[in-house]
Structure formats: C-alpha cells, structure tokens
Amino acid sequence: MIKFVAAINTKGFAKTVLKVGDDGVECFAFERVDSPYPEWDYWGQDVNAAKAMCFELWGVPPGSWQQSPD
C-alpha cells in the first residue's frame, strides 16, 4: 500500500493522509498530530481524484503531498 501525507491545508488540520489500495484511495484528515483516528474520512476512485477532492474539501495544495515510507 502506498501512503501520501500532507501537513498544509486551509482547514487547520494537523495532517491529511491518502492510503492507496487496489480498490481506491482512502482519504483521512486528522485534527491533531496525536489523533489515534481521523476526524474526517472519504474515499476516492484514484490518486488524482483523491488529491482533487482533498484540495476542494480541505484546501490541500496538489504539490504538498509527500510519499510516506510506512
């Protein structure tokens, strides 16, 4: 599974995470760095659709995503 993380957004989230799987992309928004579970979650069909959705809903700039090693 590939994972992308972004800390920049216009909604004040501590981080947003994309988890790319075989059947789509899980999109998570965390209000605090130490949040054990996301406060918001959505599903996207593919990475580009998920990034576009995160930009529209949460103000995550398209170029701010970084691939996470875990």
SERO-4910 file (N, C-alpha, C, O; in steps of 0.05 Angstrom, whole numbers):
BEGIN
 pado doro    nc1    nc2    nc3   cac1   cac2   cac3    cc1    cc2    cc3    oc1    oc2    oc3
  Met    A     17    -23      0      0      0      0     18     25      0     37     26     15
  Ile    A     11     44    -17     26     69    -18     11     89     -1    -14     90      0
  Lys    A     26    106     13     14    126     31     27    153     25     51    156     23
  Phe    A      9    174     23     18    201     20      8    218     43    -14    213     54
  Val    A     25    237     52     18    254     75     22    283     67     42    290     53
  Ala    A      4    301     76      7    330     72      0    344     98    -20    337    111
  Ala    A     16    364    106     10    379    130     -2    407    124    -11    421    142
  Ile    A     -1    415     98    -11    441     90    -40    438     81    -47    421     65
  Asn    A    -57    455     93    -86    456     85    -98    482     95    -86    495    112
  Thr    A   -122    488     86   -135    513     95   -155    509    117   -168    528    126
  Lys    A   -159    485    127   -179    479    147   -167    475    175   -182    470    194
  Gly    A   -140    477    178   -128    475    204   -122    447    213   -117    443    237
  Phe    A   -123    428    195   -117    400    203    -87    397    208    -71    411    196
  Ala    A    -80    379    226    -52    374    232    -39    359    209    -16    364    202
  Lys    A    -55    341    196    -44    327    172    -68    314    157    -89    310    168
  Thr    A    -63    309    132    -81    294    116    -66    270    104    -42    273     98
  Val    A    -79    248    101    -66    223     92    -82    210     70   -107    209     71
  Leu    A    -68    200     50    -80    184     29    -68    157     30    -43    154     30
  Lys    A    -85    136     32    -75    108     31    -86     96      5   -110     92      2
  Val    A    -67     89    -13    -74     79    -39    -75     49    -38    -55     36    -32
  Gly    A    -98     38    -45   -102      9    -46   -110      0    -74   -113     16    -92
  Asp    A   -114    -26    -77   -122    -37   -103   -150    -28   -111   -156    -27   -135
  Asp    A   -167    -22    -92   -195    -15    -98   -202     15    -95   -225     22    -96
  Gly    A   -181     32    -92   -186     61    -89   -167     73    -69   -147     62    -61
  Val    A   -174     98    -61   -157    113    -43   -173    122    -19   -194    135    -22
  Glu    A   -164    116      4   -176    126     29   -163    153     35   -139    156     35
  Cys    A   -180    173     42   -171    200     48   -178    206     77   -201    203     85
  Phe    A   -158    213     93   -162    218    121   -153    246    129   -132    255    118
  Ala    A   -167    259    147   -158    285    158   -157    283    188   -176    274    201
  Phe    A   -135    291    200   -130    289    228   -129    318    240   -114    335    230
  Glu    A   -145    323    261   -145    350    273   -120    355    291   -112    378    294
  Arg    A   -109    333    302    -85    336    319    -64    315    310    -71    294    299
  Val    A    -40    321    315    -18    303    307    -21    277    323    -15    255    312
  Asp    A    -30    278    348    -32    254    364    -60    240    362    -66    223    378
  Ser    A    -76    248    343   -103    236    340    -99    206    332    -85    200    313
  Pro    A   -111    188    348   -108    159    341   -124    152    316   -117    132    302
  Tyr    A   -146    166    311   -163    161    288   -169    187    274   -170    208    286
  Pro    A   -174    186    248   -180    211    233   -208    222    242   -226    207    248
  Glu    A   -210    248    241   -236    261    247   -253    262    222   -278    263    224
  Trp    A   -241    260    199   -256    261    174   -244    239    155   -220    235    155
  Asp    A   -261    226    140   -251    207    120   -269    206     96   -294    209     98
  Tyr    A   -257    201     73   -271    199     48   -258    178     31   -236    168     39
  Trp    A   -270    170      9   -259    150     -9   -257    163    -37   -276    176    -45
  Gly    A   -235    158    -50   -231    168    -78   -226    144    -96   -215    124    -88
  Gln    A   -233    147   -121   -230    126   -140   -201    121   -148   -192     98   -151
  Asp    A   -185    143   -150   -157    141   -156   -142    164   -143   -155    181   -131
  Val    A   -116    164   -145    -99    184   -131   -106    212   -141   -109    230   -124
  Asn    A   -108    216   -166   -114    243   -176   -141    253   -167   -144    276   -159
  Ala    A   -161    236   -167   -188    244   -157   -187    249   -127   -200    268   -118
  Ala    A   -172    233   -112   -170    238    -83   -155    264    -77   -164    279    -59
  Lys    A   -134    270    -91   -119    295    -87   -137    319    -94   -137    339    -80
  Ala    A   -152    317   -116   -171    338   -124   -192    342   -102   -199    365    -96
  Met    A   -203    320    -92   -223    322    -71   -211    335    -45   -225    352    -33
  Cys    A   -187    328    -38   -174    340    -14   -169    369    -18   -171    385      1
  Phe    A   -163    377    -42   -159    405    -48   -186    420    -46   -187    442    -33
  Glu    A   -207    409    -57   -233    422    -56   -245    423    -28   -255    444    -20
  Leu    A   -243    401    -14   -256    399     13   -239    412     35   -250    425     53
  Trp    A   -213    407     34   -196    414     57   -174    434     50   -159    442     67
  Gly    A   -172    442     24   -152    462     17   -124    452     17   -105    467     23
  Val    A   -120    426     11    -93    414     10    -81    420    -18    -92    410    -38
  Pro    A    -60    436    -20    -48    442    -46    -38    417    -60    -25    400    -47
  Pro    A    -43    414    -85    -35    390   -100     -6    383    -97      1    359    -97
  Gly    A     12    402    -96     41    397    -95     51    392    -67     75    389    -63
  Ser    A     34    391    -47     44    388    -19     45    359    -10     55    354     13
  Trp    A     36    340    -26     37    312    -17     65    300    -18     80    305    -38
  Gln    A     72    286      3     97    272      4     92    242      9     75    235     26
  Gln    A    106    225     -6    102    196     -2    115    189     25    137    197     31
  Ser    A    100    173     41    109    165     67    122    137     65    112    120     50
  Pro    A    144    132     80    157    106     78    141     83     92    146     60     86
  Asp    A    121     90    109    106     68    122     79     64    112     64     47    121
***
